[in-house]
Amino acid sequence: MDTDDCTPDEKSEFINKNMFKDTNLRKYIIPIYNDKKLEDVFYKAKLIDIRKKTSKEIKRGYKKLIAKWVENEYVQEEFYKKLLKVKNISNMHEFIKFCLDNRAIHKKTK
């Protein structure tokens, strides 16, 4: 969740899982958040450059980043390490770590 378009209460409810209190799956939900926007996180992690770029150009940058990430295990590890450096504004590194830890399982199911 990007937190630039929600109230402080909504952000808090999402992060502490109170938003999911009425579901049986609450204990399995791990809210992934970006403090402000995904592009802010990627920029601060030095993954993309958003200065003087349009929204469309930034989205193209995401696509290139994801395409590189999918193809190369070294790039996946570097992506994770860069996200660790900005864990004060996002916990996306937790999701990426889960994906990296389970990639062998995914390869077996292909």
C-alpha distances in whole Angstrom, upper triangle without the diagonal:
4,6,9,9,9,12,13,14,11,9,12,12,8,9,13,13,15,13,14,17,19,19,21,18,16,18,17,13,11,8,6,5,6,9,9,8,8,12,13,12,14,17,17,17,20,19,19,21,19,22,24,22,21,18,20,21,18,17,20,19,16,18,21,19,18,22,23,21,22,25,26,26,27,24,21,23,23,19,18,21,19,16,18,19,16,14,15,12,10,10,10,14,14,13,15,18,18,18,21,22,23,24,27,27,25,28,30,29,29
4,6,7,8,11,12,14,11,9,12,14,11,11,15,15,17,15,17,20,22,22,24,22,20,22,20,17,15,11,9,6,5,6,6,5,6,10,10,10,12,14,15,16,18,17,17,18,16,19,21,19,18,15,18,19,15,15,18,18,15,18,20,19,18,22,23,21,23,26,27,27,27,24,22,23,23,19,19,21,19,15,18,18,15,14,14,10,9,11,11,15,16,15,17,19,20,20,23,25,25,26,29,29,27,30,33,31,31
4,6,6,8,8,11,9,6,10,12,10,10,14,15,16,14,17,20,22,22,25,23,20,22,21,18,16,12,11,7,6,5,5,7,9,12,11,12,15,16,16,17,20,20,19,20,18,20,22,21,20,17,20,21,18,18,22,21,19,21,24,22,22,25,26,25,26,30,30,30,30,27,25,26,25,22,21,23,20,17,19,19,15,15,14,10,10,12,13,17,17,17,19,22,22,23,25,27,28,29,32,32,30,33,36,35,35
4,6,8,9,12,11,9,13,15,13,14,17,18,19,17,20,23,25,25,28,26,24,26,25,21,19,16,14,11,9,7,4,6,10,11,10,12,15,16,16,18,20,20,19,19,16,18,20,19,18,15,18,20,17,17,21,20,18,22,24,22,23,26,27,26,28,31,31,31,32,28,27,28,27,23,23,24,22,19,21,21,17,17,16,12,13,15,16,19,21,20,22,25,25,26,28,30,31,31,35,35,33,36,38,37,37
4,7,10,12,10,9,13,14,13,15,18,18,18,16,19,22,23,24,27,25,23,26,25,21,20,16,15,12,11,10,8,9,12,14,14,15,18,19,19,21,23,23,22,22,19,21,22,21,19,16,19,21,18,18,22,22,20,23,25,24,24,27,29,28,29,32,33,33,34,31,29,30,29,26,26,27,25,22,24,24,20,20,19,15,15,18,18,22,22,22,24,26,27,27,30,32,32,33,36,36,34,36,39,37,37
4,7,8,6,6,10,11,10,12,15,15,15,13,16,19,20,21,24,23,21,23,23,19,18,15,14,12,12,11,10,11,14,17,16,17,20,21,21,23,25,25,24,25,22,24,25,24,23,20,23,25,22,21,25,25,23,25,28,27,26,30,31,29,31,34,35,35,35,32,30,31,30,27,26,28,26,23,24,25,21,20,19,15,15,17,18,22,22,22,24,26,26,27,30,31,32,33,36,36,34,37,39,38,38
4,5,5,6,9,10,11,12,14,15,14,13,17,18,20,22,25,24,21,24,24,21,20,16,16,14,14,12,11,14,17,19,18,19,22,23,23,25,27,27,27,27,25,26,28,27,26,23,26,28,25,25,29,28,26,29,31,30,29,33,34,32,34,37,38,37,38,35,33,33,33,29,28,30,28,25,26,26,22,21,19,16,17,19,20,24,24,24,26,28,28,30,32,34,34,35,39,38,37,40,42,40,41
4,6,5,6,9,10,11,12,14,13,13,17,18,21,22,25,24,21,23,23,20,19,15,16,13,13,11,11,14,17,20,18,18,22,23,22,24,27,27,27,27,25,27,28,28,27,25,28,29,26,26,30,29,27,30,32,30,30,33,34,32,34,37,37,37,37,34,32,32,32,29,27,28,27,23,24,24,20,19,17,15,15,17,19,22,22,23,25,27,27,29,31,32,33,35,38,38,37,40,42,41,41
4,5,5,6,9,10,11,12,10,10,14,15,17,19,22,22,18,21,22,19,18,15,16,14,15,14,14,17,20,22,21,21,25,26,25,26,30,30,30,30,28,30,32,31,30,27,30,32,29,28,32,31,29,32,34,32,31,35,36,34,35,39,39,38,38,36,33,34,34,30,29,30,29,25,26,26,23,21,19,17,17,18,20,23,23,23,26,28,28,29,32,33,33,35,38,37,37,40,42,40,41
4,5,5,6,9,10,10,9,8,12,13,16,17,20,19,16,19,20,16,16,12,14,12,13,13,13,15,17,20,20,20,23,24,24,25,28,28,28,29,27,29,30,29,28,25,28,29,26,26,29,29,26,29,31,29,28,32,34,31,32,36,36,36,36,34,31,32,32,28,27,29,27,24,25,25,22,20,19,16,16,17,18,22,21,21,24,26,25,27,30,30,31,32,36,35,34,37,39,37,38
4,6,5,6,9,10,10,9,13,15,17,18,21,19,16,18,19,15,14,10,11,9,10,9,10,13,15,18,17,16,20,21,20,22,25,25,25,26,24,26,28,27,26,24,26,28,24,24,27,27,24,27,29,27,26,30,31,28,30,33,34,33,33,31,28,29,28,25,24,25,24,20,21,22,18,16,15,13,12,13,15,18,18,18,21,23,23,24,27,28,28,30,34,33,32,35,37,36,36
4,5,5,6,8,8,9,12,13,16,18,20,19,15,17,18,15,13,11,12,11,12,11,13,16,18,21,19,19,22,24,22,23,27,27,27,29,27,29,31,31,30,27,30,31,28,27,31,30,27,30,32,29,29,32,33,30,32,35,35,34,34,32,30,30,30,27,25,26,25,21,21,22,19,17,15,14,14,14,16,19,18,19,22,23,23,25,28,28,29,31,34,33,33,36,38,37,38
4,6,5,6,5,5,8,10,13,14,17,16,12,15,16,13,12,10,12,12,14,14,16,18,19,23,22,21,24,26,25,26,29,29,29,31,29,32,34,33,32,28,31,32,29,28,32,31,28,30,33,30,29,33,34,31,32,36,36,35,36,33,30,31,31,28,26,28,27,23,23,25,22,19,18,17,16,15,18,20,19,19,23,24,23,25,28,28,28,31,34,32,32,35,37,35,37
4,6,5,6,5,8,10,13,13,16,14,11,13,14,10,10,7,9,8,11,12,14,15,16,20,19,18,21,23,23,23,26,26,26,28,27,29,31,30,29,26,28,29,26,25,28,28,24,27,29,27,25,29,30,28,28,32,32,31,32,30,27,28,28,25,23,25,24,20,21,22,19,17,16,15,13,13,14,17,16,16,19,21,20,22,24,25,25,27,30,29,28,32,33,32,33
4,5,8,8,10,12,15,15,17,15,12,13,13,10,8,6,8,7,10,11,13,15,16,19,18,17,20,22,21,21,25,24,25,27,26,29,31,30,29,26,29,30,26,25,29,27,24,27,29,26,25,29,29,26,27,31,31,29,30,28,25,25,26,23,21,22,22,18,18,20,17,14,13,12,11,10,12,15,13,14,17,18,18,20,23,23,24,26,29,28,28,31,33,32,33
4,6,8,9,10,14,14,16,14,11,11,13,10,9,8,11,11,14,14,17,19,20,23,22,20,23,26,24,24,28,28,29,31,30,32,35,34,33,30,32,33,30,29,32,31,28,30,32,30,28,32,33,29,30,34,34,32,33,31,28,28,28,26,23,25,25,21,20,22,19,16,16,15,14,13,15,17,15,16,20,20,19,22,24,24,25,28,30,29,29,33,34,33,35
4,5,5,7,10,10,12,11,7,9,10,8,8,7,11,12,15,16,18,20,20,24,23,22,24,27,26,26,29,29,30,32,31,34,36,34,34,30,32,34,30,29,32,31,28,30,32,30,28,31,32,29,30,33,33,32,33,31,28,28,29,26,24,26,26,22,22,24,22,18,18,17,16,14,16,18,16,16,20,20,19,21,24,24,24,27,29,28,27,31,32,31,33
4,5,5,9,10,12,12,9,11,13,11,12,11,14,14,18,18,20,22,23,26,26,24,27,30,29,29,32,32,33,35,33,36,38,36,35,32,34,36,32,31,34,34,30,32,35,33,31,34,36,33,33,37,37,35,37,35,32,32,33,30,28,30,29,26,25,27,25,21,21,20,19,17,19,22,19,20,23,24,23,25,28,28,28,30,33,31,31,35,36,34,36
4,6,8,9,12,12,9,12,13,11,12,10,13,13,17,17,19,20,21,24,24,23,26,28,28,28,31,31,31,33,31,34,36,34,33,30,31,33,30,29,32,32,28,30,33,31,29,33,34,31,32,35,36,35,36,34,31,32,32,29,27,30,29,25,26,28,25,22,22,20,18,17,19,22,20,19,23,24,23,24,27,28,27,30,32,31,30,34,35,33,34
4,6,6,9,8,6,9,10,8,10,10,13,15,18,20,21,22,22,26,26,25,27,30,30,29,33,31,32,35,33,36,38,36,35,31,33,35,31,30,33,33,29,30,33,31,29,32,34,31,31,34,35,34,35,34,30,31,32,29,27,30,30,26,26,28,26,23,23,22,20,18,19,22,19,18,22,23,21,23,26,26,25,28,30,28,28,31,32,30,32
4,6,8,9,6,9,12,10,13,13,16,18,21,22,24,25,26,29,29,28,30,33,32,32,36,35,36,38,37,39,41,40,38,35,36,38,35,33,37,36,33,34,37,35,33,36,37,34,34,38,38,37,38,37,33,34,35,32,30,32,32,29,29,31,28,25,25,24,22,21,22,24,22,21,25,26,23,26,29,28,28,30,33,30,30,34,35,33,35
4,7,9,8,11,13,12,15,15,19,20,24,25,26,27,28,31,32,30,33,36,35,35,38,37,38,40,38,41,43,41,40,36,37,39,37,35,38,38,34,35,38,36,34,37,39,36,35,39,40,38,40,39,35,36,37,34,32,35,35,31,31,34,31,28,28,27,25,23,24,27,24,23,27,28,25,27,31,30,29,32,34,31,31,35,35,33,35
4,5,6,9,10,10,13,14,17,20,23,25,26,27,27,30,31,29,31,35,34,34,37,35,36,39,38,41,43,40,39,35,36,38,35,33,36,36,32,33,36,34,32,34,36,33,32,36,37,36,38,36,33,34,35,32,30,33,33,30,30,33,30,27,28,27,24,22,23,25,22,21,25,25,23,24,28,27,26,28,30,28,27,31,31,29,31
4,6,8,9,10,14,15,19,21,25,27,29,29,29,32,33,31,33,36,36,35,38,36,38,40,40,43,45,43,41,38,38,40,37,35,38,37,34,34,37,35,32,35,37,33,32,36,37,35,37,36,33,33,35,33,30,33,34,30,30,33,31,28,29,28,26,23,24,25,22,21,25,25,22,24,27,26,24,27,29,26,26,30,30,27,30
4,6,5,6,10,12,15,18,22,24,26,26,26,29,30,28,29,33,33,31,35,33,34,37,36,40,42,40,38,35,36,37,34,32,34,34,30,31,34,32,29,31,33,30,29,32,33,31,34,32,29,30,32,29,27,30,30,27,27,30,28,25,26,26,23,20,20,22,19,17,21,21,18,20,23,22,21,24,25,23,23,26,27,24,27
4,5,5,8,10,14,16,20,22,24,24,24,28,28,26,28,31,31,30,33,32,33,36,35,38,40,38,37,34,35,37,33,31,34,34,30,31,34,31,29,32,33,30,29,33,33,32,33,32,29,29,31,28,26,28,29,25,25,28,26,23,24,23,20,18,19,20,17,17,20,21,18,20,23,22,22,25,27,24,24,28,29,27,29
4,6,8,11,14,17,21,23,25,26,25,29,29,26,28,32,31,29,33,32,34,36,36,39,42,40,39,36,37,38,35,33,35,34,31,32,34,31,29,32,33,29,29,32,32,30,32,31,28,28,30,27,25,27,28,25,24,27,26,22,23,23,20,17,18,19,16,16,19,19,16,19,22,20,20,23,25,23,23,27,27,26,28
4,6,10,13,16,20,22,24,24,23,27,27,25,26,30,29,28,31,29,31,34,34,37,40,38,37,33,34,35,32,30,32,32,28,29,31,28,26,28,30,26,25,29,29,27,29,28,24,25,27,25,22,25,26,23,22,26,24,21,23,22,19,16,16,17,14,13,16,16,13,16,19,17,16,19,21,19,19,23,24,22,25
4,6,9,12,16,19,21,21,20,24,24,22,23,27,26,25,28,27,28,31,31,34,36,34,33,30,31,32,29,27,30,29,25,26,29,26,24,27,28,25,24,28,28,26,28,27,23,24,26,23,21,23,24,20,21,24,22,19,20,19,16,13,14,15,12,11,15,16,13,15,18,18,17,20,22,20,20,24,25,23,25
4,6,10,13,16,18,18,17,21,21,18,20,24,23,22,25,24,25,28,28,31,34,32,31,28,29,30,27,25,28,27,23,24,27,24,22,25,26,22,23,26,26,24,26,24,21,21,23,20,17,20,21,17,17,20,18,15,16,16,13,10,10,12,9,9,12,13,11,13,16,16,16,19,22,20,20,23,25,24,26
4,6,10,12,15,15,14,18,18,16,18,21,21,20,23,22,23,26,25,28,31,29,28,25,27,28,24,23,26,25,21,23,25,23,21,24,25,22,23,26,26,25,26,24,21,22,23,20,17,20,20,16,17,19,17,14,15,13,10,8,9,12,10,9,13,14,13,15,18,18,19,21,24,23,22,25,27,26,27
4,7,10,12,12,11,15,15,12,14,18,17,16,20,18,20,22,22,25,27,26,25,22,24,24,21,20,22,21,18,20,22,19,17,21,22,19,20,23,23,22,23,21,18,19,19,16,14,17,16,13,14,16,13,11,13,11,7,6,6,9,8,7,10,12,12,13,16,17,18,19,23,22,21,24,26,25,26
4,6,9,9,9,12,12,10,13,15,15,15,18,17,18,20,19,22,25,23,23,20,22,23,19,18,21,20,17,20,22,19,18,22,23,20,21,25,25,24,25,22,19,20,20,17,15,17,16,12,14,15,12,10,11,8,6,6,7,10,10,10,13,15,15,16,19,20,21,22,26,25,24,27,30,29,29
4,6,6,6,9,8,7,10,12,11,12,15,15,15,17,16,19,21,20,20,17,20,20,16,16,19,18,15,18,20,17,17,21,22,19,21,25,24,24,24,21,19,20,19,16,15,16,14,11,13,13,10,9,9,6,4,7,7,11,12,12,14,16,17,18,20,22,23,24,27,27,26,29,31,30,31
4,6,8,10,8,8,11,12,11,13,16,16,17,18,16,18,21,20,20,18,21,21,18,18,21,20,18,21,23,20,20,24,24,22,25,28,28,27,27,24,22,22,21,18,17,18,16,13,14,14,10,10,8,5,6,9,11,13,15,15,17,19,20,21,23,25,26,27,31,31,30,32,35,34,34
4,7,9,7,8,11,12,12,14,16,16,16,16,14,16,18,18,17,15,18,19,15,16,20,18,16,20,22,20,20,24,25,23,25,28,28,28,28,25,23,24,23,19,19,20,18,15,17,16,13,13,12,8,9,12,13,16,18,18,19,21,23,23,25,27,28,29,33,33,31,34,36,36,35
4,5,5,7,9,10,11,13,14,14,13,14,12,14,16,15,15,12,15,15,12,12,16,15,13,16,18,16,17,20,21,20,22,25,25,26,26,22,21,22,21,17,18,19,16,14,16,16,13,14,13,10,9,12,12,15,17,17,17,20,22,21,23,26,27,27,30,31,29,31,34,33,33
4,5,5,6,9,10,11,12,11,11,12,11,14,17,15,15,12,14,14,10,10,14,12,10,13,15,13,13,17,18,16,18,21,22,22,22,19,17,19,17,14,15,16,14,11,14,15,12,13,13,10,9,11,10,12,15,14,14,17,19,18,20,23,23,23,27,27,25,28,31,30,29
4,5,5,6,8,10,10,9,8,9,7,11,13,11,12,10,12,11,8,9,12,10,8,12,14,12,13,16,17,16,19,21,22,22,22,18,18,19,17,14,16,17,14,12,16,15,12,14,15,12,11,14,12,15,18,17,16,20,21,21,22,25,26,25,29,30,28,29,33,32,31
4,6,5,6,8,10,10,9,10,8,11,13,13,14,12,15,14,11,13,15,13,12,16,17,15,16,20,20,19,21,24,24,24,23,20,19,20,18,15,16,17,13,12,14,13,10,12,12,9,10,13,13,15,18,18,17,20,22,22,23,26,27,27,31,31,30,31,35,34,34
4,5,5,6,9,9,9,11,11,13,17,16,17,15,17,16,13,14,16,13,12,15,16,13,15,18,18,16,19,22,21,21,20,17,16,17,15,12,12,13,10,8,11,10,7,9,10,7,7,10,9,11,14,14,14,16,19,19,19,22,24,24,27,28,27,29,32,31,31
4,6,5,6,5,6,8,9,12,15,14,15,14,15,14,10,12,13,10,9,12,13,10,12,15,14,13,16,19,18,19,18,14,14,15,13,10,11,12,9,8,11,11,9,11,13,10,10,12,10,11,15,15,13,16,19,18,18,21,23,22,26,27,25,27,30,30,29
4,5,5,6,5,6,7,9,12,12,14,13,15,13,10,13,14,11,11,15,14,12,15,17,17,16,19,21,21,21,20,17,17,18,15,12,14,14,10,10,13,12,10,13,14,12,12,15,14,15,18,18,17,20,22,22,22,25,27,26,29,31,29,30,34,34,33
4,5,8,8,9,10,12,15,15,17,17,19,17,14,16,18,14,14,18,17,15,17,20,19,18,21,23,22,22,20,17,17,17,14,12,13,13,9,9,11,9,7,10,11,9,11,13,13,14,17,18,17,19,22,22,22,24,26,26,30,31,30,31,35,35,34
4,6,8,10,12,14,18,17,19,18,20,18,15,16,17,14,13,16,16,13,15,18,16,15,18,20,19,18,17,14,14,13,11,9,10,9,5,6,8,7,6,9,11,10,10,12,11,11,15,16,14,16,19,19,18,21,23,23,26,28,27,28,31,32,31
4,6,7,10,12,15,15,18,17,19,16,13,15,16,12,12,16,14,12,14,17,15,15,18,20,18,19,16,13,14,14,11,10,12,11,7,9,12,10,10,13,15,14,14,16,15,14,18,19,16,18,22,21,20,23,25,24,28,30,28,29,32,33,32
4,7,10,13,16,14,17,16,17,14,11,13,13,9,9,12,11,8,11,13,11,11,15,16,15,16,14,11,12,13,10,8,11,11,8,9,12,11,11,14,16,15,14,16,13,13,17,17,14,17,20,18,18,21,23,22,25,27,25,26,30,30,29
4,6,9,12,11,13,13,13,11,8,10,10,7,8,11,10,8,11,13,13,13,16,18,18,19,18,14,15,16,13,11,14,15,11,12,16,14,14,17,18,16,16,18,16,16,20,19,17,20,23,21,21,25,26,24,28,30,27,28,32,32,30
4,6,9,8,11,12,13,10,8,11,11,8,10,13,12,11,15,17,16,17,20,21,21,22,21,17,19,20,17,15,18,18,14,15,18,16,15,19,20,17,18,20,19,19,23,23,21,24,26,25,25,28,30,28,32,33,31,32,36,35,34
4,6,6,8,9,11,8,6,10,11,9,11,14,14,13,16,18,18,19,22,23,24,25,24,20,21,22,20,17,20,20,16,16,20,18,16,19,20,17,17,20,19,20,24,23,22,25,27,26,26,30,31,30,33,35,32,33,37,37,35
4,6,9,11,13,11,9,13,14,12,14,17,17,17,20,22,21,22,25,27,27,28,27,23,24,25,22,20,23,23,19,19,22,20,18,22,21,19,20,23,22,23,27,27,25,28,31,30,30,33,35,33,37,38,36,37,41,40,39
4,7,10,12,10,10,13,14,13,16,18,18,18,21,23,23,24,27,29,29,31,29,26,27,28,25,23,26,26,22,23,26,24,22,25,25,22,23,26,25,27,30,29,28,31,33,32,33,36,37,36,39,41,38,39,43,42,41
4,7,8,6,6,10,11,10,13,15,15,16,18,20,21,22,24,26,27,29,28,24,25,27,24,22,24,25,22,22,25,24,22,25,25,22,22,25,23,25,28,27,26,29,31,30,31,34,35,33,37,38,35,36,40,39,38
4,5,5,6,9,10,11,13,15,16,17,19,20,21,23,25,26,28,30,29,26,26,28,26,23,26,27,24,23,27,26,23,26,26,23,23,26,24,26,29,28,27,30,32,30,31,35,35,34,37,38,35,36,40,39,37
4,6,5,6,9,10,11,13,15,15,17,19,20,21,23,25,26,28,28,24,24,27,25,22,24,26,22,21,25,24,22,24,24,21,20,23,21,24,26,25,24,28,29,27,29,32,32,31,35,35,33,34,37,36,34
4,5,5,6,9,10,11,13,14,16,17,19,20,21,23,25,27,28,24,24,27,25,22,25,26,23,23,26,26,24,26,27,23,23,25,22,25,27,25,25,28,29,27,29,32,32,30,34,35,32,33,36,35,33
4,5,5,6,9,10,11,12,14,15,17,18,20,22,23,26,25,22,22,25,23,20,23,25,21,21,25,24,23,25,26,23,22,25,22,24,27,25,24,27,29,27,28,31,32,30,33,34,31,32,36,35,33
4,5,5,6,9,10,11,13,14,16,16,19,20,22,24,23,19,20,22,20,17,20,21,18,18,21,21,19,21,22,19,19,21,19,20,23,22,21,24,26,24,25,29,29,27,31,32,29,30,34,33,31
4,5,5,6,9,10,11,12,14,15,17,19,20,22,23,19,19,22,20,17,20,22,19,18,22,22,20,22,23,20,19,21,18,20,23,20,19,23,24,22,24,27,27,25,29,30,27,28,31,30,28
4,5,5,6,9,10,11,13,14,16,17,19,21,22,18,19,22,20,17,20,22,20,20,23,23,22,24,26,23,21,23,20,22,24,22,21,24,25,23,24,28,27,25,29,30,27,27,31,30,28
4,5,5,6,9,10,11,12,14,16,17,19,19,15,16,19,17,14,17,19,16,16,20,20,19,21,23,20,19,21,18,19,22,20,19,22,24,21,22,26,26,24,27,29,26,26,30,30,28
4,5,5,6,9,10,10,12,14,16,18,18,14,14,17,16,12,15,17,15,14,18,19,17,19,21,18,17,18,15,16,19,17,15,19,20,18,19,23,23,21,25,26,23,24,27,27,25
4,5,5,6,9,10,11,13,15,17,18,14,14,18,17,14,17,19,17,17,21,22,21,22,24,22,20,20,17,18,21,18,16,20,21,18,19,23,22,20,24,25,22,22,26,25,23
4,6,5,6,9,10,11,13,15,16,12,13,16,15,13,16,18,17,17,21,21,21,23,25,23,21,22,18,19,22,20,17,20,22,19,19,23,23,21,24,25,22,22,26,26,23
4,5,5,6,9,10,11,13,13,9,10,13,12,9,13,15,13,13,17,18,17,19,22,20,18,18,15,15,18,16,14,17,19,16,16,20,20,18,22,23,21,21,25,25,23
4,5,5,6,9,10,12,13,10,9,13,13,10,12,15,14,14,17,19,18,19,22,20,18,18,14,15,17,14,12,15,16,14,14,18,18,16,19,20,17,18,22,21,19
4,5,5,7,9,12,13,10,11,14,14,12,15,18,17,17,20,22,22,23,26,24,21,21,18,18,20,18,15,18,19,15,16,19,19,16,19,21,17,17,21,21,18
4,6,5,6,9,10,7,8,12,11,10,13,15,15,16,19,20,20,22,25,23,21,21,18,17,20,18,15,17,19,15,15,19,19,16,19,21,18,18,21,22,20
4,6,6,7,8,6,5,9,9,8,10,13,13,13,16,18,18,19,22,21,19,18,15,14,16,14,11,13,15,12,11,15,15,13,16,18,15,15,19,20,18
4,6,8,10,8,7,11,12,11,13,16,16,16,19,21,21,22,25,24,21,20,16,16,17,15,12,14,15,11,11,14,14,11,14,15,13,12,16,16,14
4,7,9,8,9,12,13,12,15,17,18,18,21,23,24,24,28,27,24,23,20,19,20,18,15,17,17,14,13,16,16,12,14,17,14,13,17,17,15
4,6,5,6,9,10,11,13,15,16,17,19,21,22,23,26,26,23,22,19,17,19,18,14,15,17,14,12,15,15,12,14,17,15,14,17,19,17
4,5,5,6,9,10,11,13,14,15,17,19,21,21,25,25,22,21,18,15,17,16,12,12,14,11,9,12,13,10,11,15,14,12,16,18,17
4,5,5,6,9,10,11,12,14,16,17,19,20,24,24,22,21,18,16,18,17,13,14,16,14,11,14,15,13,15,18,17,16,20,22,21
4,5,5,6,9,10,10,12,14,16,17,19,22,22,19,19,16,14,17,16,12,13,16,13,11,15,16,14,16,19,18,17,21,22,21
4,5,5,6,9,10,11,13,15,16,17,20,20,17,16,13,11,13,12,8,10,12,10,8,11,13,11,14,16,15,15,18,20,19
4,5,5,6,9,10,11,13,15,15,19,19,17,16,13,11,13,13,9,9,12,11,8,11,13,12,14,17,17,17,20,22,21
4,5,5,6,9,10,11,13,15,18,18,16,16,14,11,14,14,11,11,15,14,11,14,17,15,18,21,20,20,23,25,24
4,6,5,6,9,10,11,13,16,16,13,13,11,9,12,12,8,10,13,12,11,14,16,15,18,20,19,20,23,24,23
4,5,5,6,9,10,11,14,14,12,11,9,6,9,9,6,7,10,10,9,11,14,14,17,19,18,19,22,23,23
4,5,5,7,9,10,14,14,13,12,11,8,11,13,10,10,13,14,12,14,17,17,19,22,21,22,25,27,27
4,5,5,7,9,12,12,11,12,11,9,12,14,11,12,15,15,14,17,19,19,22,24,23,24,28,28,28
4,5,5,6,10,10,8,8,7,5,9,10,9,10,13,14,13,16,18,18,21,23,22,24,27,27,27
4,5,5,9,10,9,8,9,6,9,11,10,10,13,15,14,15,18,19,22,23,23,25,28,28,29
4,6,8,9,10,10,11,9,12,15,13,14,17,18,17,19,22,22,25,27,27,28,31,32,32
4,5,6,6,8,9,9,12,14,13,14,17,18,18,20,23,23,26,28,27,29,32,32,32
4,5,5,5,8,7,9,12,12,12,15,17,17,18,21,22,25,26,26,28,31,31,32
4,6,8,11,11,12,15,16,16,18,20,21,22,24,26,29,30,29,32,34,34,35
4,7,9,11,13,14,15,16,19,20,21,22,24,25,29,30,29,31,34,34,34
4,6,8,9,11,12,13,15,16,18,19,21,22,25,26,25,27,30,30,30
4,5,6,8,9,10,12,14,15,16,18,19,23,23,22,25,27,27,28
4,5,5,6,9,10,11,12,14,16,17,20,20,19,22,25,24,25
4,5,5,6,8,10,10,12,14,15,18,19,19,21,24,24,24
4,6,5,6,9,10,11,12,14,17,18,18,20,22,22,24
4,5,5,6,9,10,11,12,16,16,15,18,20,20,21
4,5,5,6,9,10,10,14,15,14,16,19,19,20
4,5,5,6,9,10,13,14,14,16,18,19,20
4,6,5,6,9,11,11,12,14,16,17,18
4,5,5,6,9,10,9,11,14,14,15
4,5,5,8,10,10,11,14,15,16
4,6,8,9,10,12,13,15,16
4,5,5,6,9,10,11,13
4,5,5,6,9,10,11
4,5,5,6,9,10
4,6,5,7,9
4,5,5,7
4,5,5
4,6
4
